[in-house]
Amino acid sequence: MLIAAAAAAVVAVVAVSAALAGSGGPPRDGGGPATGSIPAAGGGPATGTMTRAVSVVTGPADTVELLATQGQLTIVGSATGLVTLTGQLHWTGHAPIASTRLNRAAGILRLSYRCAAASPCGGNYRLVVPRRTAVVLHEPSGHVIITGLAGPLRITARSVDVSATALRSPSLAAWITSGHLSAAFDAAPRRVSITLLSAQATLRLPPGAAYAVRQRVTSGYVDVEIPRAAGAARTITARINSGELQLLPGL
């Protein structure tokens, strides 16, 4: 659960020139949104490529959900009491739309960055969370590096390369379209669900644990090189449509 309300309050939200147009500032006590387009010079569409900094710092949340633009993203689980998002947004045309919402009752912090209509945009982000925070990621395209997480992890991504290491997450659910996922666990997960559409994935799992592996393959294959047991408490579910999944012992 969230810690006391004062500690969970947003410490600072500085998103491009320290303000979001029409946003009204950071989430209020009731968990309301801070939403708006990032202002371009003069208030109109940019005539060239624009770049602005992104910085969000909050107290801990049970779950952090990030809806990112295409680009480079690093997610780090750390011995910290804060959630920190830093980086840069780049765009042409109209500025991207940014939203920060903290739902105190549910313990969910939602960070959203999306391109304006007919205005290509991208970003370079670094998200640092307390290790046991659950992370929900939506990534439209790009390169994602994840390390050190010990909370549940959910990934929905396309045209992406995802590399996750030093995971102690009890569960991993991933939907990958036209991309690649590599995930290495330092502690055996209880539940894994992988859905691949024209994609590949490799999971490395610690020795000493057996898994009940369930698979539904339309086109492609699942290569299982880890111990299997039909009645095992730990489960791996694979749904493959034109893809490849390797389940390998850890190095």
Order of alpha helices (4+ residues) and beta strands (2+ residues): alpha-beta-beta-beta-beta-beta-beta-beta-beta-beta-beta-beta-beta-beta-beta-beta-beta-beta-beta
